[in-house]
Amino acid sequence: MDEEAYAFLNSLDPKSQRIIKDTLNLLKENPYPHSRGDKERLHTGKNRSIYRMHSARSFTVIYLAGVKGVEREDPGQQVRG
């Protein structure tokens, strides 16, 4: 997770933090959830699988899926308000 996104996440109220962290954990287990969440593939014109998923009503998680050889603590999401 981007440092700026992490700081923003930690500045939110506890309920929003919990909901967003639950969403991130869901994506960590399954980056292509079908039954939960409002997920959509973004058409960036690049040869990457970039998705967005709404979380905690007012926030959107932007993440890469299916990227091999990239190490990260979380599955590459950024939290934006």
C-alpha positions, 0 to 999 in steps of 0.5 A: 500500500502506498505510504500516503494511502496508508496515512490517509486510511489511519486518519479515518474514523474507526468504522471506515478503517475497519470496512476498508481493511475488510475490503483489502483483506477480501481482495488479498484473498480473491482479487476477482470477487464476484459476489461481494462489492462493486468491482469494475475493471478500468480501461486504461489503454495499458496492458494491465489489469487495474480494478476499482472497488467501492468501499465504506460508501465514500471511498474507492480502492484502486488495485492491480490484479494478476501482477507476478513478481511484485512484492508488497505487504498488501495487494497493491491497493490505494485508498482514495476518498 
